[in-house]
Amino acid sequence: MRSPAAALIAALTGSLALAFVAVAQDPTPTPPATPAPPAPTPASTPAASPAPSPVSNDQALQGVPYFPLAPGRRWTYRMTWSVETLGESGAQAPTKRAEHRLDVFAAQHQKLAGKLVSLLEWKVDGTLSQRSYFRVEEGYLRCLRRIHHQAENIRQWDFTPAQPVLPVAPQVGQEWNWEGKNGEDPGKQTFKVLKTEKVETGAGTFEAIVVQSSYEGEEDKGTLTRWLVKDVGIVKEVSELRTAVAVIRTEGLLARFDKGR
């Protein structure tokens, strides 16, 4: 049976938080691995806008300006997370916290359901944790599938329909929705571009757009806020995920990035 927390996190747009489903099972920090090459959203109802122009297959695989996916790009994040366990009465157990390194790599394109797609691979302290599959279609970067790796267990979520993660040209105030299935689990998700804002990270200071999304499942809900920078991608992310048994919070800050070739 699937963990509600895992299904919820999987729904949150392939967030940095998803990579920590496995870690959340054991809050003891794992020392960072010896640095390998720095390796470092359901029916959609977008806000009304002009019909998007058709994109070439190559354009469909490069991501969008605020979420670039060209093969060879790498991002490294410093992550902190906390878990509050809830008792039957709703009382909270002491919060458990940990820090980790998250490396994200844009791998070579893969074929999925007869189409080429972009692939992101995520590693927590050097161990593969997640793969996410994307393609630009109908004016949005859309996620088609996520695979979560937890030790020897592999869980796959296909999104029906594909999740609209981000518009090609996001504008402050723009909103869009998703409703469909996250694997076997029904859910709803709303997105909004809140504002532009300067953000400081270990990789520098950036002018970012701030995008917030909220997800509701049958027994759980969550919020995700991202700071995204043109030609860089995610530079900061904060999430809160609530299930019947726990509250999981994460925060990630970009430490470095490499645009590759």
C-alpha positions in Angstrom: 0.0 0.0 0.0 1.4 3.4 -0.9 2.3 5.9 1.8 0.0 8.9 1.8 3.0 11.1 2.5 4.9 9.7 -0.5 1.9 10.1 -2.8 1.4 13.7 -1.6 5.1 14.7 -2.0 5.1 13.1 -5.4 2.2 15.3 -6.4 4.0 18.5 -5.5 5.5 19.2 -8.9 8.6 17.0 -8.5 9.8 19.3 -5.8 13.1 19.2 -4.0 10.9 17.8 -1.1 10.1 14.6 -3.1 13.7 13.5 -2.9 13.3 13.4 0.9 10.6 10.8 1.1 13.3 8.2 1.7 15.3 10.4 4.0 12.2 11.1 6.2 12.1 7.4 7.1 15.4 7.9 9.0 16.0 11.4 10.4 19.7 10.7 11.2 21.8 12.9 8.9 23.9 11.0 6.4 27.4 12.4 5.9 27.7 13.8 2.4 29.1 11.4 -0.1 32.5 12.0 -1.7 31.6 14.6 -4.3 30.9 12.9 -7.5 30.6 15.5 -10.2 28.6 18.1 -8.5 25.2 17.1 -9.3 23.7 19.6 -8.0 2.3 19.8 -11.9 -3.8 16.8 -13.4 -7.3 18.1 -16.3 -5.3 21.3 -16.4 -7.2 24.5 -16.3 -4.7 27.3 -17.1 -5.6 30.9 -16.7 -7.0 32.4 -19.9 -4.2 33.3 -22.3 -3.6 33.4 -26.1 -3.3 30.0 -27.7 0.3 28.8 -27.4 2.4 28.6 -30.6 3.4 25.1 -31.6 6.9 24.1 -30.4 9.5 21.9 -32.2 10.5 18.6 -30.7 13.8 20.2 -29.7 12.1 23.1 -27.9 9.8 20.6 -26.1 12.9 19.0 -24.5 14.7 22.1 -23.4 12.4 23.0 -20.5 11.2 26.7 -20.1 13.2 29.8 -19.3 12.6 29.6 -15.6 13.0 25.8 -15.5 15.7 24.9 -18.0 16.3 21.2 -18.7 19.1 21.0 -21.3 21.1 17.8 -20.7 24.3 18.4 -18.7 23.0 21.0 -16.3 23.7 20.4 -12.6 22.4 22.0 -9.4 23.5 21.4 -5.8 21.3 22.4 -2.9 21.7 22.5 0.9 18.5 21.1 2.3 17.0 21.1 5.8 13.9 19.2 6.8 11.9 18.6 9.9 9.3 16.0 10.8 6.6 16.4 13.5 4.8 13.2 14.3 1.1 13.5 15.2 -0.6 11.3 17.8 -4.1 10.1 17.8 -5.2 13.3 19.7 -3.3 15.5 17.2 -0.6 16.3 19.8 2.8 16.7 18.3 5.9 14.7 19.2 9.2 16.6 19.4 10.4 17.8 16.0 13.2 15.9 14.3 15.5 17.9 12.0 18.4 17.1 9.6 20.5 18.6 6.9 21.4 17.0 3.6 23.0 17.7 0.3 20.8 17.3 -2.8 22.3 17.0 -6.3 20.1 17.4 -9.4 21.3 16.5 -12.9 19.6 17.0 -16.3 20.3 13.6 -17.9 20.0 12.6 -21.6 16.5 12.5 -23.1 14.4 9.4 -22.7 11.4 8.0 -24.6 8.1 7.7 -22.7 4.8 6.7 -24.3 6.3 7.1 -27.7 7.7 10.6 -27.2 11.1 12.0 -26.2 11.1 13.6 -22.8 13.5 15.5 -20.5 14.8 13.7 -17.5 16.0 15.0 -14.1 17.8 12.8 -11.6 17.9 13.7 -7.9 20.5 12.3 -5.4 20.4 12.8 -1.6 23.9 12.6 -0.1 25.0 10.7 -3.2 22.2 8.2 -3.4 19.6 8.2 -6.2 16.3 9.2 -4.8 14.1 10.4 -7.7 13.6 10.6 -11.4 11.2 13.1 -13.0 10.1 13.2 -16.7 9.1 16.4 -18.4 8.0 17.8 -21.8 6.8 21.3 -22.9 3.3 21.0 -24.4 0.5 23.5 -24.9 2.3 26.4 -23.4 3.4 24.7 -20.2 6.3 22.6 -18.9 4.5 19.4 -17.9 5.5 16.5 -15.7 4.5 13.1 -17.1 6.0 10.7 -14.5 8.0 10.5 -11.3 9.9 7.6 -10.0 10.9 7.5 -6.3 13.8 5.3 -5.2 13.9 4.2 -1.6 16.6 1.7 -0.9 15.5 -1.4 -3.0 11.9 -0.1 -3.3 10.9 1.7 -6.5 7.6 3.6 -6.7 6.3 5.1 -9.9 3.6 7.8 -10.3 2.2 8.6 -13.7 0.1 11.8 -13.9 -3.2 11.7 -15.7 -3.3 14.2 -17.3 0.3 15.5 -17.2 0.9 18.2 -14.5 1.4 21.8 -15.8 4.4 22.7 -13.7 5.1 26.2 -15.1 4.1 28.3 -18.1 6.5 29.1 -20.9 6.2 32.8 -20.1 4.9 33.2 -16.5 3.4 36.5 -15.4 2.9 37.9 -11.9 -0.7 37.1 -10.9 -1.1 34.2 -13.4 -3.0 31.2 -12.0 -3.6 27.7 -13.3 -5.0 24.4 -11.9 -4.6 20.7 -12.2 -7.1 17.9 -11.3 -6.6 14.3 -12.1 -4.7 11.2 -10.8 -1.3 11.0 -9.2 -0.7 7.3 -9.9 -3.8 5.7 -8.3 -4.5 8.7 -6.1 -7.0 11.5 -7.1 -6.0 15.0 -6.3 -6.3 18.7 -7.1 -3.6 21.3 -7.3 -3.6 25.1 -7.8 -0.7 27.3 -8.8 -0.1 31.1 -8.7 2.8 33.4 -9.6 2.9 35.6 -6.5 5.5 38.2 -7.2 9.1 38.9 -8.1 11.7 39.0 -5.3 15.4 39.2 -4.7 16.8 36.1 -3.0 20.2 35.3 -1.6 21.7 31.9 -1.9 25.1 30.2 -1.6 25.3 30.5 -5.4 24.7 34.2 -5.5 21.9 36.8 -5.3 19.2 36.5 -7.8 16.0 38.3 -9.0 13.4 35.5 -8.9 9.7 34.9 -9.6 7.9 33.3 -6.7 5.4 30.5 -7.5 3.2 28.9 -4.9 1.2 25.7 -5.3 -1.3 24.0 -3.0 -2.3 20.3 -3.3 -5.2 18.4 -1.8 -5.5 14.7 -1.8 -8.1 12.4 -0.2 -6.4 12.4 3.3 -3.6 15.0 3.0 -2.6 18.4 1.7 0.5 20.5 1.1 1.9 23.8 0.0 5.0 24.5 -2.0 6.7 27.8 -2.7 9.5 28.2 -5.2 11.8 31.0 -6.2 12.8 30.5 -9.9 15.4 32.4 -11.9 15.6 32.7 -15.7 18.3 30.4 -17.2 19.0 29.0 -13.7 15.9 27.3 -12.4 15.0 26.7 -8.8 17.2 28.7 -6.4 15.0 28.3 -3.3 12.1 26.1 -2.3 10.0 25.8 0.9 7.3 23.1 1.5 4.9 22.0 4.1 3.2 18.6 3.8 0.4 17.5 6.2 -0.9 14.0 6.5 -2.9 12.3 9.2 0.3 11.2 11.0 2.9 13.8 10.4 3.9 17.3 9.2 7.0 17.4 7.0 8.7 20.7 6.3 11.6 21.3 3.9 13.7 24.2 2.8 16.3 24.1 0.0 18.8 26.7 -1.1 21.0 26.6 -4.2 24.6 26.2 -3.3 26.0 26.0 -6.9 25.0 25.3 -10.4 26.6 24.4 -13.7 24.9 25.1 -17.1 26.9 22.4 -18.8 27.8 22.6 -22.4 
